[in-house]
């Protein structure tokens, strides 16, 4: 889906701020190069040539860095807002970054000419621009493939016999949430049970609760994610019927159950990656 005007304007402002700092850095690099003792005598043709090449390398490197940094800004915005990479926004972002690189081309080419007194710098910058465009296309393709891999059906990721108990709980959760008669309480219960089953499997503690397994996982997971798991456990313990089932009545709204399922899906995928690393 296309990016909103607000998001494009936000990215543009972020790039402008960072470009200003980068311009100052490029000027600093130029002054540092000019002050190097090996370039004290530019009347020597060999020294002069090395001096020019040093400036060219600084400027070309800066061009490549900016291409990667502008992509990182857009990637950060999409990630923070939960927007997935798709064909539409990928091509739009590539186009927008290429527009930013045109501005960089003008700036860096001008600086390079002032540093080296050489009129042929335009060819060098143009070559760097083409290479940066190719790298940009490749990086965006990689981002999209990485996200598609991550968004693979959780059922397919749990297809190994090792995860049969996790898959059973997760399949029940999806069935309760997606099919008539809808049962949001049991959907939440089974989703949390799937996380618990995987945590017990990874820690090799078949009789542990999710809370106990999270403590055992402590050294392996980021503290913030550990707190997220404890939060899921706290919800299960607080809502009647979610933790142990039974006949206790509880009202679990659709949006609450949906949030629990999405959270549990992310936690399961995260724990699966840890299980692969451990084994």
C-alpha positions in Angstrom: 0.0 0.0 0.0 1.2 3.6 -0.7 2.8 5.5 2.1 0.8 8.4 3.5 1.8 11.9 2.9 2.5 12.4 6.6 5.0 9.5 6.7 6.8 10.7 3.6 7.1 14.1 5.1 8.4 12.6 8.3 11.0 10.6 6.5 12.1 13.7 4.5 12.5 15.7 7.7 14.6 12.9 9.3 16.8 12.7 6.2 17.3 16.5 6.1 18.4 16.5 9.7 20.8 13.7 9.2 22.1 15.1 5.9 23.1 18.3 7.7 25.2 16.3 10.1 26.7 14.3 7.3 27.6 17.4 5.4 29.5 18.6 8.4 31.3 15.2 8.7 32.3 15.3 5.0 33.7 18.8 5.5 35.6 17.5 8.6 37.0 14.6 6.6 38.2 17.0 3.8 39.9 19.2 6.3 41.5 16.2 8.0 42.8 15.0 4.6 44.2 18.4 3.7 46.1 18.5 7.0 47.8 15.2 6.5 51.6 15.6 6.5 51.9 13.4 3.4 50.1 16.0 1.4 52.2 19.0 2.6 53.8 19.4 -0.8 51.2 19.3 -3.6 53.6 20.6 -6.2 54.7 17.0 -6.5 52.5 15.4 -9.2 52.4 12.0 -7.5 51.5 13.5 -4.1 48.9 15.7 -5.8 47.3 12.6 -7.4 47.2 10.7 -4.1 45.6 13.8 -2.5 42.9 13.9 -5.1 42.2 10.2 -4.8 41.9 10.5 -1.0 39.2 13.2 -1.4 37.5 11.1 -4.1 37.4 8.0 -1.8 35.9 10.1 1.1 33.1 11.5 -1.2 32.3 8.2 -2.8 32.1 6.4 0.5 29.8 9.1 1.8 27.5 8.6 -1.1 27.2 4.9 -0.4 26.7 5.5 3.3 23.9 8.0 2.6 22.0 5.5 0.4 22.1 2.9 3.2 21.1 5.5 5.8 18.1 6.8 3.9 16.9 3.3 3.5 17.4 2.7 7.2 15.2 5.7 8.0 12.3 4.3 5.9 12.8 0.8 7.3 12.7 2.1 10.8 9.5 4.0 10.2 7.8 1.0 8.6 9.0 -1.3 11.4 7.9 1.1 14.2 4.4 1.5 12.7 3.9 -2.2 11.9 3.8 -1.5 8.1 4.8 -4.5 6.0 7.0 -4.2 2.9 5.0 -4.8 -0.2 5.5 -4.2 -3.9 3.8 -0.8 -3.8 5.6 0.8 -0.9 8.9 -0.9 -1.9 8.9 0.8 -5.3 7.7 4.1 -3.8 10.5 4.1 -1.2 13.1 3.3 -3.8 11.9 6.2 -5.9 11.9 8.6 -2.9 15.4 7.6 -1.9 16.7 8.0 -5.4 15.3 11.6 -5.3 17.2 12.2 -2.1 20.4 10.8 -3.7 20.0 13.3 -6.5 20.3 16.0 -3.9 23.3 14.2 -2.5 24.8 13.9 -5.9 24.7 17.7 -6.4 26.1 18.4 -3.0 28.9 15.8 -3.0 29.9 16.5 -6.6 30.3 20.2 -5.7 32.4 19.5 -2.7 34.6 17.1 -4.6 35.3 19.7 -7.2 36.2 22.3 -4.6 38.6 19.8 -2.9 40.3 18.5 -6.0 40.0 21.2 -8.6 39.2 18.4 -11.1 36.3 18.7 -13.5 36.0 14.9 -14.1 34.5 14.2 -10.7 31.0 14.1 -12.2 31.8 10.8 -13.9 32.9 9.3 -10.6 29.8 10.5 -8.7 27.6 9.2 -11.5 29.2 5.8 -11.3 28.8 5.8 -7.5 25.1 6.8 -8.0 24.4 3.8 -10.3 26.1 1.4 -7.9 24.1 2.9 -5.0 20.9 2.4 -6.9 21.7 -1.2 -7.6 22.6 -1.8 -3.9 19.3 0.0 -2.9 17.3 -2.3 -5.1 19.0 -5.4 -3.7 18.6 -4.3 -0.1 14.9 -3.7 -0.5 14.4 -7.0 -2.2 16.3 -8.7 0.7 14.0 -6.8 3.2 10.9 -8.1 1.5 12.1 -11.6 1.3 13.2 -11.6 5.0 9.7 -10.3 6.0 7.9 -12.9 3.8 10.0 -15.6 5.5 9.1 -14.2 8.9 5.5 -14.0 8.1 5.3 -17.7 7.0 2.3 -19.4 8.5 3.1 -20.4 12.1 1.6 -23.8 11.4 4.3 -24.4 8.8 7.0 -23.4 11.2 5.6 -25.8 13.8 5.4 -28.7 11.4 8.4 -30.6 13.0 7.4 -33.4 15.3 9.3 -31.7 18.1 6.7 -29.0 18.2 3.6 -31.2 18.0 2.2 -30.1 21.3 2.7 -26.4 20.5 1.1 -26.9 17.1 -1.9 -28.6 18.7 -2.6 -25.6 21.0 -2.0 -23.0 18.3 -4.3 -24.8 15.8 -7.0 -24.8 18.4 -6.5 -21.1 19.1 -6.9 -20.2 15.5 -9.9 -22.5 15.1 -11.7 -20.9 18.1 -10.9 -17.4 16.8 -11.6 -17.9 13.1 -14.5 -20.4 12.9 -18.1 -20.5 14.1 -19.1 -20.7 16.9 -16.5 -18.1 17.9 -14.9 -18.6 21.3 -12.6 -15.8 22.2 -11.9 -17.0 25.7 -10.6 -20.4 24.6 -8.8 -18.8 21.6 -6.8 -16.7 24.1 -6.4 -19.7 26.4 -5.0 -22.0 23.7 -2.7 -19.3 22.3 -1.1 -18.8 25.7 -0.9 -22.5 26.2 1.0 -22.7 22.9 3.6 -20.2 24.2 3.8 -22.1 27.5 4.3 -25.5 25.7 7.2 -24.1 23.7 8.8 -22.4 26.7 8.6 -25.7 28.6 10.1 -27.6 25.6 13.0 -25.2 25.3 13.8 -25.2 29.0 13.2 -29.0 29.2 10.8 -28.5 32.1 7.7 -30.3 31.2 5.9 -29.6 34.5 6.8 -25.9 34.6 4.3 -23.0 34.3 4.9 -20.3 31.8 6.0 -18.0 34.6 8.6 -20.6 35.8 9.8 -21.3 32.2 10.3 -17.5 31.6 12.5 -17.3 34.6 14.6 -20.2 33.3 14.8 -18.6 29.9 16.1 -15.4 31.5 19.7 -15.5 30.2 18.6 -16.4 26.7 16.1 -13.7 26.0 16.0 -9.9 26.1 14.6 -8.6 29.4 11.9 -6.6 27.7 10.6 -9.7 25.9 10.8 -11.6 29.1 8.5 -9.0 30.6 6.2 -9.3 27.6 5.9 -13.1 28.3 5.2 -12.4 31.9 2.5 -10.0 30.9 0.8 -12.7 28.8 1.1 -15.0 31.8 -0.4 -12.3 34.1 -3.3 -11.8 31.8 -4.0 -15.6 31.7 -3.9 -15.8 35.5 -6.1 -12.7 36.0 -9.0 -13.6 33.6 -11.2 -16.4 34.9 -11.2 -19.5 32.6 -8.3 -18.5 30.5 -5.5 -20.1 32.5 -7.2 -23.4 33.5 -10.4 -23.4 31.5 -13.4 -24.8 33.5 -16.8 -23.4 33.8 -16.0 -20.0 35.2 -17.6 -17.3 33.0 -15.4 -14.5 31.7 -15.9 -11.9 29.0 -13.0 -11.9 26.6 -13.6 -9.3 23.9 -12.7 -10.0 20.3 -10.1 -7.2 20.2 -8.5 -8.6 23.4 -8.4 -12.1 22.0 -7.0 -10.7 18.8 -4.3 -8.9 20.6 -3.4 -12.0 22.6 -3.2 -14.1 19.5 -0.9 -11.6 17.7 1.3 -11.3 20.7 1.5 -15.0 21.2 2.3 -15.6 17.5 5.3 -13.1 17.8 6.5 -14.7 21.0 6.3 -18.2 19.5 8.3 -17.1 16.5 10.9 -15.5 18.7 11.2 -18.6 20.9 11.5 -20.8 17.8 14.5 -18.7 16.7 16.0 -19.2 20.2 15.3 -22.9 20.1 17.2 -23.2 16.8 20.2 -21.3 18.2 20.3 -23.4 21.4 20.2 -26.7 19.5 
